[in-house]
């Protein structure tokens, strides 16, 4: 979505996600040399706290984007004669030149 819609924030999210997965693999490879309590703490941070932070940020970004779209839709005014044009016979009339 970041590339298709040219949305910089979503592109940042994509690359941040890749970085996070690489960091996760790096941290979990060293857990065996750490003591048990530190390993559990790192697992909680990397498997619970960081993903929850990322999810909350992304949901906030998506909510903001949706509200901007709704505001844009509400600001567009269509002429009254176009309200139900797909339900009327107007759609089948030939175009007059």
C-alpha positions as a Markdown table, in Angstrom:
| # | Residue | x | y | z |
|---|---|---|---|---|
| 1 | Unk | 0.0 | 0.0 | 0.0 |
| 2 | Unk | 2.9 | 2.4 | 0.7 |
| 3 | Unk | 4.2 | 2.0 | -2.8 |
| 4 | Unk | 0.9 | 1.7 | -4.7 |
| 5 | Unk | -0.7 | 4.7 | -3.0 |
| 6 | Unk | 2.6 | 6.6 | -2.6 |
| 7 | Unk | 2.0 | 6.8 | 1.1 |
| 8 | Unk | 5.3 | 7.4 | 2.9 |
| 9 | Unk | 4.1 | 6.4 | 6.3 |
| 10 | Unk | 3.0 | 2.9 | 5.1 |
| 11 | Unk | 6.3 | 2.5 | 3.3 |
| 12 | Unk | 8.1 | 3.3 | 6.5 |
| 13 | Unk | 5.9 | 0.7 | 8.2 |
| 14 | Unk | 6.9 | -1.9 | 5.7 |
| 15 | Unk | 10.6 | -1.3 | 6.0 |
| 16 | Unk | 10.3 | -1.1 | 9.8 |
| 17 | Unk | 8.5 | -4.4 | 9.8 |
| 18 | Unk | 11.4 | -6.0 | 7.9 |
| 19 | Unk | 13.9 | -4.5 | 10.3 |
| 20 | Unk | 11.8 | -5.8 | 13.3 |
| 21 | Unk | 11.8 | -9.3 | 11.9 |
| 22 | Unk | 15.5 | -9.2 | 11.4 |
| 23 | Unk | 16.1 | -7.8 | 14.9 |
| 24 | Unk | 13.7 | -10.5 | 16.3 |
| 25 | Unk | 15.8 | -13.2 | 14.7 |
| 26 | Unk | 19.0 | -11.6 | 16.0 |
| 27 | Unk | 17.8 | -11.3 | 19.6 |
| 28 | Unk | 16.3 | -14.8 | 19.7 |
| 29 | Unk | 19.5 | -16.4 | 18.5 |
| 30 | Unk | 21.3 | -15.0 | 21.6 |
| 31 | Unk | 18.7 | -16.0 | 24.2 |
| 32 | Unk | 20.5 | -19.2 | 25.0 |
| 33 | Unk | 23.6 | -17.4 | 26.4 |
| 34 | Unk | 21.5 | -15.1 | 28.6 |
| 35 | Unk | 20.2 | -16.0 | 32.0 |
| 36 | Unk | 16.6 | -17.1 | 32.2 |
| 37 | Unk | 15.0 | -14.0 | 33.7 |
| 38 | Unk | 16.6 | -11.7 | 31.1 |
| 39 | Unk | 15.6 | -14.0 | 28.3 |
| 40 | Unk | 12.0 | -13.9 | 29.4 |
| 41 | Unk | 12.1 | -10.1 | 29.7 |
| 42 | Unk | 13.5 | -9.8 | 26.2 |
| 43 | Unk | 10.9 | -12.2 | 24.8 |
| 44 | Unk | 8.1 | -10.2 | 26.5 |
| 45 | Unk | 9.4 | -7.0 | 25.0 |
| 46 | Unk | 10.0 | -8.4 | 21.5 |
| 47 | Unk | 6.9 | -10.6 | 21.2 |
| 48 | Unk | 4.4 | -8.5 | 23.1 |
| 49 | Unk | 5.2 | -4.9 | 23.8 |
| 50 | Unk | 6.8 | -3.9 | 20.5 |
| 51 | Unk | 4.1 | -5.5 | 18.4 |
| 52 | Unk | 1.4 | -3.9 | 20.5 |
| 53 | Unk | 3.0 | -0.5 | 20.0 |
| 54 | Unk | 3.3 | -1.1 | 16.2 |
| 55 | Unk | -0.4 | -2.2 | 16.0 |
| 56 | Unk | -1.7 | 0.8 | 17.9 |
| 57 | Unk | 0.4 | 3.2 | 15.7 |
| 58 | Unk | -0.8 | 1.5 | 12.5 |
| 59 | Unk | -4.5 | 1.5 | 13.7 |
| 60 | Unk | -4.2 | 5.2 | 14.6 |
| 61 | Unk | -2.7 | 5.9 | 11.1 |
| 62 | Unk | -5.5 | 3.9 | 9.4 |
| 63 | Unk | -8.2 | 5.6 | 11.4 |
| 64 | Unk | -6.8 | 9.0 | 10.5 |
| 65 | Unk | -6.7 | 8.1 | 6.8 |
| 66 | Unk | -10.3 | 6.9 | 6.9 |
| 67 | Unk | -11.5 | 10.0 | 8.6 |
| 68 | Unk | -9.7 | 12.1 | 5.9 |
| 69 | Unk | -11.4 | 10.1 | 3.2 |
| 70 | Unk | -14.8 | 10.6 | 4.8 |
| 71 | Unk | -14.3 | 14.3 | 5.2 |
| 72 | Unk | -13.3 | 14.5 | 1.5 |
| 73 | Unk | -16.4 | 12.5 | 0.5 |
| 74 | Unk | -18.6 | 14.8 | 2.6 |
| 75 | Unk | -17.1 | 17.9 | 1.0 |
| 76 | Unk | -17.9 | 16.8 | -2.5 |
| 77 | Unk | -21.3 | 18.1 | -3.5 |
| 78 | Unk | -23.1 | 16.5 | -6.5 |
| 79 | Unk | -25.9 | 18.3 | -8.4 |
| 80 | Unk | -29.4 | 17.3 | -7.2 |
| 81 | Unk | -30.3 | 15.7 | -10.6 |
| 82 | Unk | -27.4 | 13.2 | -10.1 |
| 83 | Unk | -28.6 | 11.8 | -6.8 |
| 84 | Unk | -30.4 | 8.7 | -8.2 |
| 85 | Unk | -29.2 | 8.7 | -11.7 |
| 86 | Unk | -28.4 | 5.0 | -11.7 |
| 87 | Unk | -32.0 | 4.2 | -10.7 |
| 88 | Unk | -33.6 | 6.3 | -13.3 |
| 89 | Unk | -34.3 | 6.2 | -17.0 |
| 90 | Unk | -31.8 | 9.1 | -17.5 |
| 91 | Unk | -28.9 | 6.7 | -17.9 |
| 92 | Unk | -30.5 | 5.2 | -21.0 |
| 93 | Unk | -31.2 | 8.4 | -22.8 |
| 94 | Unk | -28.9 | 9.1 | -25.9 |
| 95 | Unk | -26.4 | 11.9 | -25.6 |
| 96 | Unk | -27.6 | 15.0 | -27.3 |
| 97 | Unk | -25.0 | 16.9 | -29.3 |
